[in-house]
Amino acid sequence: MIAEGRIALDGKVLDTPATLLTSLHGVTVDGNPVAEPAPARLFRYHKPAGLLTTERDPAGRATIYDRLPQGLPRVMPVGRLDLNTEGLLLLTTDGELKRELELPATGVERSYRARAYGQVSQPQLEGLMLGVEIEGVRYGPIDANIERRTGANVWIEMTLTEGKNREVRRVLEHLGLEVSRLIRTRYGPFWLGDLPSGDVDEIRQNDLTTFRTVLSRPGGGKAASNLQFSVRERVPEPLPKAKPVTEPDRRLRRAPPKAAPAEPKGPRFTPRATPAPKRPAPAPAESEGRRAARGTLKPVNPARAARAKAHRDAQGPREGDFVDRPRGPRPAKGPAGGRGKPSRPARPPRTRK
């Protein structure tokens, strides 16, 4: 593009690519100004085991780019994880940031959890703090501690700053251990946390700016690795909106009929007999005084009442009717005060012999 004369700086067409720029201000392509570069972005990715950390594989094996979610910009991995290694893998859109994080000179810490088969003691692991040389390759200090033992296996936590190719596996194999699982849990101040396997989320710009500011200072790798950032909560996918339901008029509503209880079936049970419907209890009779108080007592017709009384008097008593007893003189009271009782004879006087 420079040879074709399409690039200009402050209105002057460039004729050589050997031009140093402090910024893109004043640079044009075909007369159009070049936009400032977008700010760097950093992502967390939980890499599953069985994926290659590369863009493409000649053998046709699956890579991380085959499994990354849709919608991500063009990203580059920070460092590499082996085929069988899982855990945190940082992805970035900025090559300069990628280089800063990868350089051993910056001192950014990486933490791993390894499950290994074999026997090892804590003093052996503490000897790794002085570094170790394996087959002519010098490895820097490694902070290793036994987390727990499960039978013949042991879980070991390791923190290092170099991240050479297969460094963790080679150091543990040098101690006589066979690594069966390896997980990277931290890269600098960024932790794997509870990020599900295969998921990606983005580091907030404020946290990334703070990290790069601390990292740029002399010896800032250790301080930058110890930064504490709040973990962002994952935002769940929005649920589909429910369709509005038009409710009927309350006056037209009717209570749904109650379902009849299920009849028990089986050899031990017999169907229940259908109970007869209950008759409503008769309302208690109301006295004339209450009906008069409520105003429901009808006025009495004297002539009609006299005719009814004369008719009742003319009729003889029927079976079940109460008949008044004939009234007569009352019996005299007896000596004991009772009515109609015969008097007792007087007791004869006692005589002394």
TORZAGU-300069 format. One record per atom (N, C-alpha, C): residue in three letters; z, y, x. Coordinates in steps of 0.02 Angstrom, whole numbers, plus 32768, in hexadecimal, padded with zeros to 4 digits. Layout:
<rs>
alaZYX
...
</rs>
This chain:
<rs>
met80007FC48029
met800080008000
met8000803F802B
ile8021803C8064
ile801F80768092
ile7FDA807D80B0
ala7FBA804480C2
ala7F77804780DF
ala7F45806380AD
glu7F518059806D
glu7F248073803A
glu7F3480BB8029
gly7F6980D88047
gly7F79811E803A
gly7F9A812A7FF7
arg7FBD80F97FDD
arg7FDC81017F9B
arg8024811A7FA0
ile804281187FDB
ile8088812B7FE4
ile808B81708004
ala80B6819B7FE8
ala80BE81DE8003
ala810881EF8005
leu811B821A8037
leu81608231803E
leu8160827D803F
asp81818299800C
asp818282E28004
asp813C83008002
gly810E82DC7FE0
gly80CA82F47FD6
gly809B82E3800F
lys80B482C68046
lys808982B4807F
lys807C82698080
val803C82578082
val802A82118080
val803E81F080C1
leu805F81B680BC
leu8076819280F8
leu803C81678113
asp803981648155
asp8006813B8175
asp8022810481A0
thr806580FD81A1
thr808580C881C8
thr80C380B081A4
pro80CF806F81A7
pro810D80568187
pro814B806381B0
ala8143807981EE
ala817D80878219
ala819C80CA8205
thr81B880CE81CB
thr81D5810C81B0
thr821C80FD8199
leu824C812181B4
leu8292811781A2
leu82A381438166
leu82C581248135
leu82D8814880F9
leu8323814380EF
thr8341817C80E1
thr8388817D80CF
thr839281738084
ser835F8182805D
ser836181778014
ser831A81757FFC
leu831181667FBB
leu82CF81637F9D
leu82BB81A67F7E
his82E281DA7F8C
his82D2821B7F70
his829282377F92
gly8261824A7F6A
gly822282667F83
gly81EC82327F8F
val81FB81F27F87
val81C981BD7F91
val81A381B27F50
thr816081B17F55
thr813681A77F1B
thr8104816F7F29
val80F0814D7EF3
val80BC81197EF6
val8088812C7EC2
asp804B813A7EDC
asp801581517EB1
asp802881917E8B
gly805181BA7EAC
gly806681F97E8E
gly80A281F47E60
asn80BB81B77E55
asn80F681AE7E29
asn813481A57E54
pro816A81C97E45
pro81A781C27E6D
pro81C6817D7E64
val81E381657E9B
val820481237E9B
val824B812C7E80
ala825C81027E51
ala829F81067E33
ala82D480ED7E64
glu831081067E5C
glu834780F07E86
glu835680A77E77
pro836D80817EA8
pro837C803A7E9C
pro83B580327E6B
ala83B17FFE7E44
ala83E67FEF7E14
ala84257FDA7E39
pro84607FE97E1E
pro849E7FD47E40
pro84A27F887E45
ala84C37F717E7A
ala84CA7F297E85
ala84F37F0A7E4D
arg84E17ECE7E3C
arg85057EA87E09
arg851B7E657E27
leu85557E4E7E11
leu85727E107E2B
leu85877DE57DF0
phe85787DA47DF5
phe85867D757DBF
phe85AE7D3A7DD9
arg85D87D1F7DAE
arg85FA7CDF7DBC
arg85D47CA77D9A
tyr85CC7C717DBE
tyr85A97C367DA2
tyr85D07BF87DB4
his85DF7BD07D81
his86027B907D8D
his85CC7B5A7D98
lys85C07B4D7DD7
lys858B7B1C7DE8
lys85A47AD57DDC
pro857F7AAE7DB5
pro85917A677DAE
pro857B7A3F7DEB
ala85977A057DF2
ala858179D87E27
ala853C79BC7E16
gly851479AD7E49
gly84D279917E40
gly849A79C37E3E
leu84A77A037E4E
leu84737A377E50
leu846D7A527E96
leu84307A617EAB
leu84237A7F7EEC
leu84287ACB7EE7
thr84447AEA7F1B
thr84487B337F1D
thr840A7B4D7F40
thr83D27B497F1E
thr83937B617F38
thr83657B717EFE
glu832F7B967F0D
glu83027BAA7ED8
glu82D57B717EC1
arg82BE7B497EEF
arg82947B107EDE
arg829F7AD97F11
asp82927A9A7EFE
asp829C7A617F29
asp825B7A397F2D
pro82427A2C7F6A
pro82047A067F6F
pro820879C07F51
ala824679A37F51
ala824E79607F36
ala825479607EEA
gly8255799B7ECB
gly8258799F7E82
gly829E79977E66
arg82D2799D7E8F
arg831679987E75
arg832979D87E50
ala835A79D27E24
ala83707A0B7DFC
ala83937A3F7E27
thr83877A7F7E18
thr83A67AB67E3D
thr83CE7AE17E0B
ile83F47B107E27
ile841C7B3B7DFC
ile83F07B677DD0
tyr83B37B777DE8
tyr83877BA27DC1
tyr836B7B7D7D84
asp836D7B3B7D86
asp83587B147D4C
asp838D7B157D15
arg83CB7B257D25
arg84017B217CF5
arg84217B657CE5
leu840C7B9A7D06
leu84297BDC7CF8
leu84177BF27CB1
pro84447C157C8F
pro84357C2C7C4B
pro83FC7C5F7C4C
gln83DC7C657C13
gln83A67C967C0B
gln83C47CDC7C07
gly839C7D0D7C1B
gly83B07D537C16
gly83CD7D707C55
leu83D57D487C8A
leu83EE7D627CC9
leu83B77D867CEF
pro83C77DBA7D16
pro83947DD87D42
pro83877DAA7D7E
arg835C7DC07DA9
arg834E7D997DE5
arg838B7D9B7E13
val83A97D617E1F
val83E87D5D7E44
val83DF7D307E81
met840A7D3C7EB3
met840B7D147EEF
met84507CF77EF8
pro84577CB87F0F
pro84997C9B7F1A
pro84B97CB77F59
val84FA7CC17F55
val85227CD67F8E
val853C7C967FB0
gly851F7C857FE9
gly85317C478009
gly85127C0C7FE4
arg85297BD17FF6
arg850E7B947FD8
arg85467B647FC9
leu853A7B3A7F98
leu85657B027F89
leu853B7AC37F8D
asp85587A8E7FAB
asp85337A507FB3
asp85217A317F6F
leu84F879FD7F73
leu84E179DD7F36
leu851B79C37F0C
asn854D79A57F2D
asn858579877F09
asn85C279B57F06
thr85BC79F27F1C
thr85F37A227F18
thr85EB7A4C7ED9
glu86217A577EB7
glu86227A7E7E79
glu86517AB97E80
gly86507AE37E4D
gly867F7B1B7E4D
gly865C7B5F7E4E
leu867F7B917E68
leu86697BD67E65
leu862F7BE47E94
leu85FA7C007E78
leu85C17C177EA0
leu85B17C5D7E89
leu85B37C8E7EB7
leu85A47CD37EA6
leu85597CDE7EA9
leu85407D047E79
leu84F97D177E76
leu84F57D627E74
thr84C57D7F7E99
thr84BF7DC77E9D
thr84757DDB7E9A
thr846B7E1A7E87
thr84277E367E85
thr84197E607EC3
asp84497E677EF0
asp84427E937F2B
asp84467E6A7F6A
gly84127E6E7F94
gly84117E487FD2
gly84457E618004
glu84527EA28005
glu84847EBD8034
glu84CA7EA38023
leu84DB7EA27FE3
leu851B7E877FCF
leu85207E3D7FDF
lys84EB7E187FD6
lys84EA7DD17FE6
lys84FA7DC78030
arg84DD7DF0805B
arg84E87DE980A3
arg85307DFB80B6
glu854C7E2E8096
glu85907E4180A5
glu85C27E0A8093
leu85B57DE9805D
leu85E37DB48048
leu85DB7D758073
glu85A07D69808E
glu85957D2B80B3
glu85AA7D3080FC
leu85A87D6A811B
leu85B67D708162
leu85FE7D5B8172
pro86097D2D81A1
pro864D7D1C81B5
pro86747D5781D2
ala86507D8981EE
ala86717DC2820C
ala86977DEC81D8
thr86817DEB819B
thr86A47E128168
thr86E77DF38154
gly86EE7DB3815E
gly872F7D928151
gly873F7D878108
val870E7D8080DD
val871B7D728097
val87307D298090
glu87687D1E806E
glu87857CDB8069
glu87637CB28032
arg875F7C70803E
arg87487C40800D
arg877D7C0A8005
ser878C7BF67FC9
ser87BF7BC37FBB
ser879F7B877F9A
tyr87B77B4B7FAD
tyr879C7B0C7F93
tyr87D77ADF7F80
arg87C87AB17F52
arg87F57A797F42
arg87CD7A397F4F
ala87E97A0F7F79
ala87C679D27F8D
ala87F179957F7B
arg87D179637F5E
arg87F179237F52
arg87D578F27F85
ala880278D77FAE
ala87ED78AC7FE5
ala8814786B7FE3
tyr87F478377FFD
tyr881377F58001
tyr882A77E98049
gly886977D6804F
gly888577C98091
gly88CA77E78098
gln88E577E180D5
gln892777F980E4
gln892378348115
val894878698105
val894B78A38130
val898F78C48125
ser89A978E48158
ser89EA79058154
ser89E179508155
gln8A147973813F
gln8A1179BC813F
gln8A0E79D88186
pro8A3279BC81B8
pro8A2979D681FC
pro89E279D08216
gln89BE799B8202
gln897879958217
gln894E79CE81F9
leu895B79DE81BA
leu89357A14819B
leu89487A5881B9
glu89877A6181CB
glu899B7AA081E9
glu897B7AAB822E
gly89677A74824E
gly89447A7B828E
gly89007A9A8287
leu88E47A9C824A
leu88A37ABB8241
leu88A67B078245
met88E37B248243
met88E87B6D8249
met88D27B86828D
leu88D17B5982BF
leu88BB7B6C8302
leu88707B62830B
gly884F7B4982D7
gly88087B3B82DE
gly87FD7AF582FA
val87C17ADC82F2
val87B17A99830A
val87687A97831D
glu87597A6E8351
glu87147A658368
glu86FE7A1E8358
ile86C77A178335
ile86AD79D68320
ile866579D18336
glu865679A18361
glu861179948379
glu85F179D48392
gly861679F983BA
gly85FB7A3583D9
gly85F97A7283AC
val86107A6E836D
val86117AA6833E
val86587ABE8337
arg86637AFE8344
arg86A67B1A833F
arg86B17B3782FA
tyr86E77B2082D9
tyr86FA7B3A8298
tyr87387B65829E
gly87387B9C827A
gly876F7BCC827F
gly87AE7BB3825B
pro87E17BDE8258
pro88207BCA8239
pro88177BB981EF
ile883B7B8481DA
ile88397B6D8195
ile88817B64817E
asp88917B838146
asp88D47B7C8128
asp88D07B4380F5
ala88EF7B0A8105
ala88EC7ACE80DB
ala89327AB780C9
asn893A7AA38089
asn897B7A8B8071
asn89707A528040
ile899E7A228041
ile899C79EA8012
ile89B47A037FCF
glu898C79FA7F9C
glu899F7A0E7F58
glu89C679D77F35
arg89AB799B7F34
arg89CE79627F17
arg89AB79227F2D
arg89CE78EA7F23
arg89B378A87F33
arg89AF78807EF2
thr8977785D7EE9
thr896D78317EB0
thr895677ED7ECB
gly898777C17ED6
gly897677807EF2
gly895E77877F3A
ala8923776B7F47
ala8906776F7F8B
ala88DF77B07F95
asn88D977DA7F62
asn88B578197F68
asn88E678527F71
val88CD78887F8E
val88F578C37F9A
val88CA79007F8A
trp88E979317F68
trp88C879707F59
trp88DE79A47F8C
ile88AE79C67FAA
ile88BB79F57FE0
ile889D7A397FCD
glu88C37A6E7FD6
glu88AA7AB27FCE
glu889A7ACF8012
met885E7AEC8018
met88487B068058
met882B7B4C804F
thr883B7B78807D
thr88217BBD807D
thr88057BCB80C2
leu87C67BE380C3
leu87A57BF18102
leu877B7C3180FA
thr87607C498132
thr873A7C888130
thr86F37C81814A
glu86E17C478165
glu869D7C418181
glu866C7C23814F
gly867C7BEA8134
gly864F7BCB8105
gly86117BB08124
lys86187B8D815E
lys85DE7B6E817E
lys85C77B328154
asn858C7B198167
asn856E7AE28141
asn859B7AA58143
arg85B07A8D8107
arg85D97A5180FF
arg86197A558128
glu86357A90812D
glu86707A998157
glu86AD7A72813D
val86BB7A7880FC
val86F67A5680E1
val86F07A0B80E8
arg86B879EF80D7
arg86AF79A780DA
arg86B5798E8123
arg869779B18151
arg8699799A8197
arg86DF799E81B4
val870479D281A3
val874879D881BE
val877579A181A1
leu876F79928161
leu8799795E8144
leu87847918815C
glu8743790D8166
glu872C78CE8182
glu874578C781CA
his874C78FD81EF
his876778FC8233
his87B078E48233
leu87D478F181FB
leu881A78DB81F5
leu8820789581D8
gly87E7787481CD
gly87E9782F81B4
gly87EA782B8168
leu87D6785F8145
leu87D5785F80FC
leu878E785A80E2
glu8788783D80A7
glu874778388085
glu874978638046
val872178988045
val872278C8800E
val86FB78AA7FD3
ser871B78A77F99
ser86FA788E7F5D
ser86EA78C67F2B
arg870B78FE7F31
arg86FC79377F05
arg871079777F28
leu86E579AA7F20
leu86F179EB7F40
leu86E07A227F0F
ile87107A507F05
ile87087A867ED5
ile87197AC87EF8
arg86EB7AF97EF2
arg86FC7B3B7F0C
arg871C7B637ED3
thr87587B7B7EDF
thr877E7B9E7EAC
thr87807BE97EB4
arg876E7C037EF0
arg87737C4C7EFA
arg87417C617F2F
tyr87277C9E7F25
tyr86FE7CBE7F58
tyr87157D077F5A
gly873A7D197F8F
gly87577D5C7F92
gly878B7D647F5A
pro87887D9B7F35
pro87B87DA57EFE
pro879F7D887EBC
phe87677D667EBC
phe87497D4C7E7F
phe87597D017E7A
trp877A7CEF7E43
trp87927CAA7E38
trp87667C877E04
leu87667C457E09
leu87417C1C7DD8
leu87657C1F7D94
gly87A77C1A7D95
gly87CD7C1E7D57
gly87B97BE87D26
asp87B67BFB7CE6
asp87A47BCC7CB1
asp875B7BD27C9C
leu87307BEA7CC8
leu86E97BEF7CB8
leu86CD7BA97CAE
pro86B07B9B7C74
pro86967B577C67
pro865D7B467C97
ser86547B067CA2
ser861F7AEF7CCE
ser85DA7B027CB3
gly85B17B217CDE
gly856E7B367CCB
gly856A7B7C7CAE
asp85A37B9D7CA3
asp85A37BE07C85
asp85A07C167CBB
val858A7C527CA5
val85837C8C7CD2
val85A37CC87CAF
asp85C87CF07CD5
asp85DD7D317CBC
asp85D87D647CF4
glu85D97DA47CE3
glu85CD7DDA7D13
glu860E7DFC7D27
ile86137E0B7D67
ile864B7E327D81
ile86437E7A7D6B
arg86797E997D54
arg86757EDF7D3E
arg86647F0D7D77
gln863F7F427D68
gln86297F717D9C
gln86647F927DBF
asn86987FA37D9A
asn86D27FC37DB9
asn86F27F947DED
asp86F87F547DDC
asp87157F247E0B
asp86E87F1B7E48
leu86A77F187E3D
leu86787F107E75
leu86797F4C7EA3
thr867C7F887E86
thr86807FC57EB0
thr86BF7FC67ED9
thr86F87FB57EBC
thr87377FB37EE1
thr87347F807F19
phe87177F467F0B
phe87127F127F3E
phe86E77F287F79
arg86AF7F467F6C
arg86837F5B7FA2
arg86A27F957FCA
thr86C77FC07FA9
thr86E87FF77FCD
thr871C7FDC7FFE
val87457FAD7FE8
val87777F908014
val87577F66804A
leu87227F428039
leu87007F17806A
leu86DF7F4080A1
ser86C97F7C8094
ser86A77FA580C6
ser86D67FC180FB
arg87167FC080F1
arg87457FD98122
arg874D7FA7815B
pro87647FBE8196
pro876D7F8F81CE
pro87A27F5A81BD
gly878E7F1B81C6
gly87BB7EE481B6
gly87CA7EDF816C
gly879C7EF48143
gly87A97EF480FB
gly879E7EB280D8
gly87887E7F80FC
gly877B7E3F80DB
gly87BA7E2080BE
lys87F17E2380E5
lys88307E0680CD
lys884A7E2E8092
ala884A7E708098
ala88637E9A8061
ala88387E938022
ala87F67E8F802C
ala87CA7E897FF3
ala87D37E467FCF
ser87E47E127FF7
ser87ED7DD07FD9
ser882D7DCB7FB0
asn885D7DF77FBF
asn889D7DF67F9C
asn88A07E267F61
leu88697E457F50
leu88687E717F16
leu88767E497ED7
gln88987E6A7EA8
gln88A87E497E68
gln88817E6C7E31
phe88547E477E13
phe882D7E617DDB
phe88417E3C7D9C
ser88447E627D65
ser88547E427D25
ser88197E177D0F
val882A7DDE7CF3
val87F77DB07CDD
val87DC7DC77C9A
arg879C7DCF7C96
arg877D7DE47C58
arg877A7DAB7C27
glu878D7DB97BE9
glu878A7D867BB5
glu87417D7A7BA1
arg87327D3B7B96
arg86EF7D2A7B80
arg86E67D3E7B38
val86AD7D5D7B29
val869E7D747AE6
val867C7D3B7AC0
pro869A7D237A89
pro86797CEC7A64
pro863A7D057A41
glu860D7CD77A35
glu85CF7CE87A13
glu85DE7CFD79CB
pro85BD7D3279B4
pro85CB7D49796F
pro85B77D15793C
leu85E17D0C790B
leu85D27CDD78D5
leu85A07CFA78A5
pro85777CD17885
pro85477CEB7854
pro856C7D0A781A
lys85507D427801
lys85707D6577CA
lys85687D3C778A
ala859E7D397765
ala859D7D157725
ala85777D3E76F1
lys85537D1C76C5
lys852E7D3E7691
lys855F7D58765C
pro85537D947642
pro85817DAE760F
pro857C7D8475CF
val85B57D7975B1
val85B97D517573
val85C97D80753A
thr85A07D7F7506
thr85AA7DA974CB
thr85DA7D84749C
glu86147DA17492
glu86467D827468
glu86387D92741F
pro86417D6373F1
pro86377D7173AA
pro866E7D9D738F
asp86617DB77353
asp86937DE27333
asp86D37DBA7327
arg870C7DDA7334
arg874C7DB8732B
arg87567DA172E2
arg873C7DC872B3
arg87447DB6726D
arg871D7D77725A
leu86EA7D677282
leu86C17D2C7274
leu86D77CEF729B
arg87097CF972C7
arg87207CC172EF
arg87477C9072C4
arg87417C5272D5
arg87687C1E72B6
arg87837BF172EC
ala87C17BDD72E1
ala87DF7BB17312
ala87BA7B6F7314
pro87AC7B55734F
pro87897B147353
pro87B37ADD7335
pro87957AAF7312
pro87BC7A7872F4
pro87DC7A4E732A
lys881B7A3A731C
lys883F7A12734D
lys882479CB734C
ala881C79B17387
ala8802796D738C
ala8838793C7379
ala882579097354
ala885578D6733F
ala886B78AE737C
pro88AB789C7380
pro88C2787573BA
pro889F783273BC
ala888F781E73F8
ala886C77DF7402
ala889977A473EF
glu887E777773CA
glu88A4773C73B5
glu88A8770C73F0
pro88E576F473FE
pro88EB76C37435
pro88C876837424
lys88A776667455
lys88837628744B
lys889E75F4747B
gly889575B67468
gly88AB75817493
gly88CF754C746B
pro88DE7515748D
pro88FF74DE7468
pro894574EE7451
arg8967751D7470
arg89AC752B745E
arg89B375607428
phe897D757F7415
phe898275B773E6
phe895875A873A8
thr896E75C37372
thr894975C07333
thr893A7606731C
pro8904761072F8
pro88F4765472E2
pro892B766F72B4
arg893876AE72BA
arg896A76CE7290
arg894E76D9724A
ala897B76D27218
ala896876E171D3
ala8963772C71CA
thr8933773F71A2
thr892977867196
thr8960779F7168
pro898A77CD717E
pro89C177E57153
pro89A6780B7117
ala89CB780570DF
ala89B7782A70A3
ala89C4787470AC
pro899A789D708F
pro89A478E57098
pro89E578FB7077
lys8A0879267098
lys8A48793F707E
lys8A3B79717046
arg8A6579697011
arg8A6079996FD9
arg8A8A79D66FE8
pro8A737A0E6FD5
pro8A9B7A4A6FE2
pro8ADB7A486FB9
ala8B137A5D6FD8
ala8B547A5E6FB5
ala8B527A926F7F
pro8B717A826F44
pro8B717AB46F0D
pro8B9B7AF16F20
ala8B837B296F0B
ala8BA67B666F1A
ala8BE77B696EF2
pro8C1E7B806F0F
pro8C5D7B836EEA
pro8C587BB36EAF
ala8C7B7B9F6E79
ala8C7A7BC96E3C
ala8C9D7C0B6E4A
glu8C827C3D6E2B
glu8C9C7C806E35
glu8CC37C956DF7
ser8CFD7CB26E02
ser8D277CC76DCA
ser8D087D036DA7
glu8D1F7D0D6D69
glu8D057D466D44
glu8D197D886D63
gly8D567D876D80
gly8D6C7DC56DA0
gly8D3F7DDA6DDA
arg8D297DA96E03
arg8CFC7DBA6E3B
arg8CB77DCE6E22
arg8CA07DAB6DEE
arg8C5F7DBE6DD3
arg8C617E026DB3
ala8C9B7E126D93
ala8CA27E556D76
ala8CA47E8A6DAD
ala8CC67E786DE6
ala8CC97EA86E1C
ala8C847EB46E3B
arg8C5A7E7F6E3E
arg8C177E886E5A
arg8BE67EA36E28
gly8BFB7EA76DE8
gly8BCE7EC36DB5
gly8B9D7E926D99
thr8BA97E4F6DA6
thr8B7A7E1C6D8D
thr8B927DFC6D4C
leu8BCE7E0F6D33
leu8BE87DF26CF4
leu8BC67E146CB9
lys8BA87DE96C8E
lys8B847E056C55
lys8BB67E1C6C1F
pro8BA77E4F6BF9
pro8BD57E666BC4
pro8BDB7E316B8D
val8C197E296B70
val8C267DF66B3D
val8C157E116AF8
asn8BF27DE76ACF
asn8BE17DF86A8A
asn8C197DDE6A5E
pro8C417E086A3D
pro8C7B7DEF6A16
pro8C667DC169DE
ala8C327DD069B9
ala8C1E7DA66981
ala8C097D616999
arg8BE57D5E69D1
arg8BCE7D1E69EC
arg8C097CF66A05
ala8C3B7D166A23
ala8C767CF26A3C
ala8C9F7CD66A02
ala8CA47CFB69CA
ala8CCA7CE26990
ala8CA87CA56972
arg8C667CA6696C
arg8C427C6C6951
arg8C4A7C2E697E
ala8C4A7C3969C0
ala8C527C0069ED
ala8C977BE269E8
lys8CCB7C0C69DF
lys8D0F7BF369D9
lys8D187BCD6998
ala8CFB7BE76962
ala8D017BC46922
ala8CDF7B806925
his8CA77B7B6948
his8C847B3B694E
his8CAD7B0A6977
arg8CCF7B2169AD
arg8CF77AF369D5
arg8D337ADB69AE
asp8D507B076985
asp8D8B7AF2695F
asp8D787ABF692A
ala8D3C7AC4690D
ala8D267A9568D9
ala8D187A5068F5
gln8D087A4A6935
gln8CF77A0A6953
gln8D3779E46963
gly8D3879A2695B
gly8D707979696D
gly8D72796D69B8
pro8DAA795669D0
pro8DAE79496A19
pro8D81790F6A2E
arg8D6279176A68
arg8D3878E36A84
arg8D5C78BE6ABC
glu8D4178866ACC
glu8D61785E6B00
glu8D6078836B43
gly8D9A78896B61
gly8D9F78AC6BA1
gly8DB778F36B9A
asp8DBC790D6B5A
asp8DD579516B52
asp8E2179516B53
phe8E3C79896B6B
phe8E8479926B6B
phe8E9979A96B26
val8ECB79866B09
val8EE379966AC6
val8F2979B26ACC
asp8F3479EA6AAD
asp8F777A086AAF
asp8FA979DC6A8A
arg8FE379D56AA7
arg901879AF6A85
arg903379D76A4A
pro904879B56A14
pro906479DB69DB
pro90A579FC69EF
arg90A87A3869DE
arg90E47A5E69EE
arg91197A5569B9
gly91577A4A69CC
gly91907A42699F
gly91CE7A5C69BF
pro92087A51699C
pro92477A6869BA
pro92577A4269F9
arg926D7A666A29
arg927D7A476A69
arg92BD7A1E6A63
pro92C179E66A86
pro92FF79BF6A84
pro933879E56AA6
ala937479D56A8C
ala93AF79F66AA9
ala93BA79DE6AF0
lys93D87A0A6B14
lys93E679F86B59
lys941F79C86B5C
gly941A79986B88
gly944E79686B90
gly948779846BBA
pro94BB795A6BC5
pro94F379716BED
pro94DF79836C34
ala94AD795E6C4E
ala9498796C6C94
ala946679A56C98
gly945679C46C62
gly942779FB6C62
gly93E079E76C58
gly93D279A56C51
gly938F79906C45
gly937A79986BFE
arg933B798F6BF0
arg932079986BAD
arg931279536B90
gly933179486B54
gly932479096B31
gly934878CE6B4D
lys937678D56B79
lys9399789C6B95
lys93D6788B6B6A
pro93E4784C6B5D
pro9420783A6B35
pro946078486B5B
ser9493785C6B37
ser94D3786C6B57
ser94F8782C6B67
arg951A782B6B9D
arg954077F06BB0
arg958377EE6B89
pro959B77B26B7A
pro95DC77AD6B59
pro961477C36B87
ala964877DE6B69
ala967F77F76B93
ala96A477BD6BB2
arg96BB77C96BEF
arg96DF77946C13
arg972677906BF6
pro973D77546BE9
pro9781774E6BCD
pro97B577646BFF
pro97EA77806BE8
pro981D77976C16
pro9840775E6C39
arg985677696C76
arg987A77376C9C
arg98C377336C85
thr98DB76F96C84
thr992276EF6C71
thr994476CC6CA9
arg998176DE6CB5
arg99A976BE6CE9
arg99CE76836CCC
lys99CE764E6CF1
lys99F276126CDB
lys9A3876156CF5
</rs>
